Amino acid sequence: MKDYVVMDLENPNFRQNSICAIGIILVRDNKVVQKKYSLINPEDTFDRINMDITKIAPHMVEDSPTLPEYWPEIKDLLTDNIVVGHNITYDLSVISKSLQRYNIQVPDFKYLCTLSLSRRYMDLPSYKLENIAKKLHIIYNPHNAIEDARASFEVFEYINRYEEISHSQSKHYHYVPKVVEKYDPKLSTNLNNLYGMLRVILFRENISQEQFQLFEQWYDNNRQYNQYLIFHKISLELKRIISQGYMTGSDKKALVNTVDFISVSSIYSEKTLKTQVLQGIIKAITADNRVSIEELTHLKNWLLRNPSLTGTYIYDKILKITNIHLKKGYVDFNEQEKLAQQFKELITPIKVTNEEFSFEGKTFCLSGEFLHGNKEKITHLLEKEGAIAKSSVSSKVDYLFVGDLGSPAWKYGNIGGKIIKAQKLQDKGMKIKIISEKNLFKKLKY
């Protein structure tokens, strides 16, 4: 076989329905005639393990094309040629799922897999691409899409020279969408937030435009999880409602019948799961940047129905604030805005601002996982700037830097124990600041 393309891609997380880099090599008469490589903005989250393997982080793809933008450049290359690659059915599956995510028609592909061919024609202890390359003295940089494609090309050409692979040996790939029931347990935060948002709109005859936009935003942010049955069902309902531009009483009932409270989790406690619902409630009642006396009343009713959350910082603080204002019996316009701001800061305490801060002689603590590397690396960078590392949050800490990846171990889904401790210190008038990774690296100028 003389004419074909070789493809390899990298994905940002374990879900396998988004792409952060793609490399394609066009081969004519057994020679490379064109190489195409691009980082891709996956419009999706990155997992730490994927970033460690690919060396691709979110800030690197911010200005890169999305798959819908890049697809017209590569579609004909991939559909008019036999696609060669190592374990290529995996890559074809990922690109098919990614296209489906954007509602782009998924084509069929013809392919040849160098993993299958090497198993058939070579006798090796391991058929990983790196091991085959080492055996054939192919030098390349693994887990870089265009480099992996080049290595696959050289492996294919080695086999092709001796075995004379023909077009007739190619196989047909047809993607069949699958919807699975089991989903990433970290996504209970997303589902319980939505469940909480629904608790708010149920008691209102008409929802505000801002609340409607909140549901639109949830839909946009969660479409990539549609391979999971529960997200697929919710997305169908939300898509229908969003397309009509308003939400009726029957629409609310349809959503309520589709969205359940996730009360059991393999990684989160019962308190955490209920706090995720509370976060959704706060998002909905503060959507218009005001909190009315009616909303406070319904909020208090929910709080009193969930006394198991007593002792949880967010719950206790919100209940205290709510009681103070309900005792007065009214909330004027300025107080409504201040309440909304207070509640928002409680559920999103990590500041993303342009506030100035310095490092020399300042103490810091780290929480969560960081896009820019592990905690040892972040600590090293900060110590080079003259900052002093502390292992725990106390009144002696100036800054709590929070990784943008968060952590599945955080007590309250999107807020960890160190953040709560810092909030309590702030309540006492302490100087500690909670600063996002984005702000930290803006200051570091990385």
DAFEN-V758593 format. One record per backbone hydrogen bond with DSSP energy under -1.0 kcal/mol. NH is the residue of the N-H (numbers start at 1). CO is the residue of the C=O. Records with the same first field share a line. If there is no record, write none. Layout:
BEGIN
NH = CO, CO
END
This chain:
BEGIN
4 = 27
5 = 82
6 = 25
7 = 84
8 = 23
10 = 21
20 = 10
21 = 10
22 = 38
23 = 8
24 = 36
25 = 6
26 = 34
27 = 4
28 = 31
30 = 2
31 = 28
33 = 26
34 = 26
36 = 24
38 = 22
40 = 20
41 = 65
47 = 12
51 = 47
52 = 48
53 = 49
54 = 50
55 = 51
60 = 57
61 = 58
64 = 61
70 = 66
71 = 67
73 = 70
74 = 71
75 = 71
78 = 74
79 = 75
80 = 76
83 = 110
84 = 5
85 = 112
90 = 87
92 = 88
93 = 89
94 = 90
95 = 91
96 = 92
97 = 93
98 = 94
99 = 95
100 = 96
101 = 97
103 = 100
104 = 99
109 = 173
111 = 171
112 = 83
114 = 85
117 = 113
118 = 114
119 = 115
120 = 116
121 = 117
122 = 118
132 = 128
133 = 129
134 = 130
135 = 131
136 = 132
137 = 134
138 = 133
148 = 144
149 = 145
150 = 146
151 = 147
152 = 148
153 = 149
154 = 150
155 = 151
156 = 152
157 = 153
158 = 154
159 = 155
160 = 156
161 = 157
162 = 158
163 = 159
164 = 160
169 = 166
170 = 167
171 = 111
173 = 109
180 = 227
187 = 184
188 = 185
189 = 186
191 = 187
192 = 188
193 = 189
194 = 190
195 = 191
196 = 192
197 = 193
198 = 194
199 = 195
200 = 196
201 = 197
202 = 198
212 = 208
213 = 209
214 = 210
215 = 211
216 = 212
217 = 213
218 = 214
219 = 215
220 = 216
221 = 217
222 = 218
225 = 222
226 = 223
228 = 225
229 = 180
232 = 228
233 = 229
234 = 230
235 = 231
236 = 232
237 = 233
238 = 234
239 = 235
240 = 236
241 = 237
242 = 238
243 = 239
244 = 240
245 = 241
252 = 248
253 = 249
254 = 250
255 = 251
256 = 252
257 = 253
259 = 255
263 = 261
273 = 269
274 = 270
275 = 271
276 = 272
277 = 273
278 = 274
279 = 275
280 = 276
281 = 277
282 = 278
283 = 279
284 = 280
285 = 281
286 = 282
289 = 286
296 = 292
297 = 293
298 = 294
299 = 295
300 = 296
301 = 297
302 = 298
303 = 299
304 = 300
305 = 301
306 = 303
309 = 306
310 = 307
312 = 309
316 = 312
317 = 313
318 = 314
319 = 315
320 = 316
321 = 317
322 = 318
323 = 319
324 = 320
325 = 321
326 = 322
327 = 323
329 = 325
336 = 332
337 = 333
338 = 334
339 = 335
340 = 336
341 = 337
342 = 338
343 = 339
344 = 340
345 = 341
346 = 342
347 = 343
348 = 344
351 = 434
361 = 386
362 = 359
364 = 388
365 = 399
367 = 401
369 = 406
373 = 370
378 = 374
379 = 375
380 = 376
381 = 377
382 = 378
383 = 379
384 = 380
386 = 383
387 = 382
388 = 362
390 = 364
397 = 394
399 = 363
400 = 433
401 = 365
402 = 435
403 = 367
405 = 369
406 = 403
410 = 407
412 = 415
413 = 410
414 = 412
420 = 416
421 = 417
422 = 418
423 = 419
424 = 420
425 = 421
426 = 422
427 = 423
428 = 424
429 = 426
430 = 425
433 = 398
435 = 400
436 = 351
437 = 402
440 = 436
441 = 437
442 = 438
443 = 439
444 = 440
446 = 441
END
